[in-house]
Amino acid sequence: MKKLLPFVPFLLVLPFAASAAGPAREARGNAPTTLQQDLTARVAALEEELAASKKKNDETRALLEQTLAYLETQVQGAKTLLTVLDESEREGFTPGINFRSRELMLAGFRAYWGGMQQGLPKVPPKAVPGAPQEPKPRQ
């Protein structure tokens, strides 16, 4: 009996080890399928997110192009107005009573409409599919 005493702890642990090994085998057997399903679901979610981002970017780009077209129209109007101011001055707008106020007004108009022509944003070039893109700086 004393000879069997060292095996008693082993015999007590054996049923617990066998019951724990069963679910582990089942988990290992199902792991590739579960992992595959998780990856498929994640890819589907990322594709949806990418499609939503692309749609939002397309809408933003369309708005940007409309805004820049509007600003270009404003710049052309400013150039036209500056030409009219020059012609008005050549035709004698400033001489007369209180001519200095007219000179100041023309100078103010020129400064304002001349400033409208500065810093017009340009549309960034569209990305060509398949073309290498510049890496973004890390922050």
SEZA-367107 format. One record per residue (C-alpha): residue in one letter; residue number from 0; y, z, x. Coordinates in pm, 1 decimal, padded with zeros to 6 digits. Layout:
! residues N
  residu  num     north        up      east
       A  NUM         Y         Z         X
...
! end
This chain:
! residues 139
  residu  num     north        up      east
       M    0   00000.0   00000.0   00000.0
       K    1   00234.9   00079.1   00285.7
       K    2   00163.6  -00265.7   00422.4
       L    3   00303.8  -00426.9   00105.0
       L    4   00621.6  -00215.0   00101.3
       P    5   00831.9  -00458.9   00311.6
       F    6   00763.4  -00736.2   00057.2
       V    7   00890.9  -00538.0  -00244.5
       P    8   01260.9  -00625.7  -00199.1
       F    9   01167.4  -00989.5  -00161.3
       L   10   00960.6  -00978.2  -00478.9
       L   11   01248.8  -00816.5  -00667.7
       V   12   01501.7  -01080.7  -00555.4
       L   13   01272.0  -01380.9  -00607.0
       P   14   01314.5  -01408.4  -00990.4
       F   15   01694.4  -01397.6  -00959.9
       A   16   01697.8  -01661.6  -00688.7
       A   17   01476.0  -01891.6  -00893.0
       S   18   01695.3  -01860.3  -01202.7
       A   19   02009.9  -01929.5  -00999.7
       A   20   01854.4  -02232.3  -00829.8
       G   21   01777.2  -02400.6  -01163.1
       P   22   02139.4  -02448.8  -01278.4
       A   23   02240.1  -02544.6  -00924.4
       R   24   01984.3  -02826.1  -00927.6
       E   25   02106.6  -02938.7  -01267.7
       A   26   02468.9  -02930.3  -01149.1
       R   27   02381.1  -03134.3  -00841.4
       G   28   02197.5  -03383.2  -01055.5
       N   29   02496.0  -03424.0  -01292.5
       A   30   02763.4  -03404.9  -01024.2
       P   31   02789.3  -03777.7  -00949.1
       T   32   02818.8  -03861.1  -01317.9
       T   33   03076.6  -03589.1  -01380.8
       L   34   03269.2  -03683.9  -01068.5
       Q   35   03261.8  -04049.0  -01169.7
       Q   36   03386.9  -03962.2  -01518.4
       D   37   03664.2  -03745.3  -01373.7
       L   38   03772.1  -04022.7  -01139.1
       T   39   03763.0  -04282.4  -01415.7
       A   40   03974.4  -04059.4  -01640.4
       R   41   04220.3  -03992.8  -01357.1
       V   42   04252.3  -04364.3  -01276.7
       A   43   04312.1  -04441.9  -01645.5
       A   44   04582.3  -04174.4  -01663.4
       L   45   04747.8  -04306.7  -01347.5
       E   46   04738.9  -04662.5  -01482.0
       E   47   04911.3  -04548.2  -01801.8
       E   48   05171.7  -04359.9  -01600.0
       L   49   05229.1  -04664.0  -01378.3
       A   50   05269.2  -04892.3  -01681.0
       A   51   05523.8  -04652.6  -01833.2
       S   52   05714.9  -04635.7  -01504.7
       K   53   05713.6  -05014.1  -01473.6
       K   54   05846.9  -05052.1  -01827.9
       K   55   06120.4  -04797.5  -01759.7
       N   56   06210.0  -04971.9  -01431.6
       D   57   06228.6  -05310.0  -01608.5
       E   58   06459.4  -05162.8  -01873.9
       T   59   06676.1  -05001.5  -01607.0
       R   60   06693.7  -05325.9  -01410.1
       A   61   06800.3  -05518.4  -01723.1
       L   62   07074.2  -05262.2  -01786.8
       L   63   07183.5  -05283.1  -01423.7
       E   64   07207.9  -05661.9  -01443.1
       Q   65   07412.3  -05640.5  -01764.7
       T   66   07643.7  -05383.9  -01607.3
       L   67   07693.1  -05592.0  -01295.0
       A   68   07764.9  -05902.3  -01504.6
       Y   69   08027.1  -05700.7  -01693.4
       L   70   08180.6  -05578.3  -01369.1
       E   71   08187.1  -05931.7  -01228.6
       T   72   08377.9  -06039.4  -01540.6
       Q   73   08625.7  -05756.6  -01479.2
       V   74   08675.2  -05870.0  -01119.5
       Q   75   08741.6  -06226.5  -01233.3
       G   76   08992.2  -06094.6  -01488.3
       A   77   09163.8  -05891.0  -01217.0
       K   78   09194.7  -06200.2  -00996.1
       T   79   09341.0  -06396.2  -01286.8
       L   80   09591.2  -06120.8  -01365.2
       L   81   09702.8  -06103.0  -01002.4
       T   82   09766.6  -06477.9  -01009.0
       V   83   09970.2  -06437.6  -01329.9
       L   84   10172.8  -06154.1  -01173.9
       D   85   10254.6  -06372.6  -00872.6
       E   86   10356.4  -06661.4  -01097.1
       S   87   10566.2  -06432.2  -01315.5
       E   88   10748.6  -06303.8  -01010.1
       R   89   10812.7  -06659.5  -00885.3
       E   90   10955.9  -06751.3  -01227.2
       G   91   11216.1  -06476.1  -01202.5
       F   92   11064.4  -06173.3  -01377.7
       T   93   11215.4  -05921.9  -01134.5
       P   94   11584.7  -06023.3  -01120.8
       G   95   11806.4  -05873.7  -01386.2
       I   96   11897.2  -05531.9  -01516.7
       N   97   11691.8  -05258.8  -01344.6
       F   98   11501.9  -05510.8  -01135.5
       R   99   11363.9  -05230.6  -00918.0
       S  100   11152.9  -05096.6  -01209.9
       R  101   11002.0  -05441.6  -01256.3
       E  102   10919.0  -05464.3  -00885.2
       L  103   10751.6  -05123.4  -00904.3
       M  104   10557.1  -05224.5  -01211.9
       L  105   10433.0  -05542.3  -01042.9
       A  106   10335.4  -05342.2  -00733.3
       G  107   10145.7  -05095.5  -00950.9
       F  108   09963.2  -05374.0  -01135.5
       R  109   09873.1  -05538.8  -00806.0
       A  110   09738.8  -05212.7  -00664.1
       Y  111   09534.4  -05142.8  -00976.4
       W  112   09391.1  -05491.1  -01027.2
       G  113   09343.5  -05540.1  -00654.7
       G  114   09144.5  -05215.3  -00640.7
       M  115   08919.4  -05332.6  -00924.1
       Q  116   08791.3  -05605.7  -00693.9
       Q  117   08676.2  -05363.2  -00425.9
       G  118   08327.8  -05215.8  -00405.9
       L  119   08157.5  -05434.4  -00665.5
       P  120   07788.2  -05337.6  -00653.0
       K  121   07536.3  -05613.0  -00593.5
       V  122   07196.4  -05648.6  -00756.7
       P  123   06924.4  -05548.5  -00511.0
       P  124   06675.2  -05826.8  -00442.7
       K  125   06369.1  -05827.1  -00664.0
       A  126   06047.3  -05722.4  -00495.9
       V  127   05812.0  -06013.6  -00438.4
       P  128   05453.7  -05925.6  -00534.0
       G  129   05233.0  -05913.5  -00226.7
       A  130   05525.0  -05897.6   00014.9
       P  131   05530.6  -05603.7   00255.3
       Q  132   05782.1  -05342.8   00151.0
       E  133   05992.3  -05128.4   00377.0
       P  134   05855.2  -04776.4   00405.3
       K  135   06067.9  -04514.8   00235.8
       P  136   06200.8  -04242.0   00465.7
       R  137   06027.6  -03910.4   00424.2
       Q  138   06232.3  -03619.4   00308.0
! end
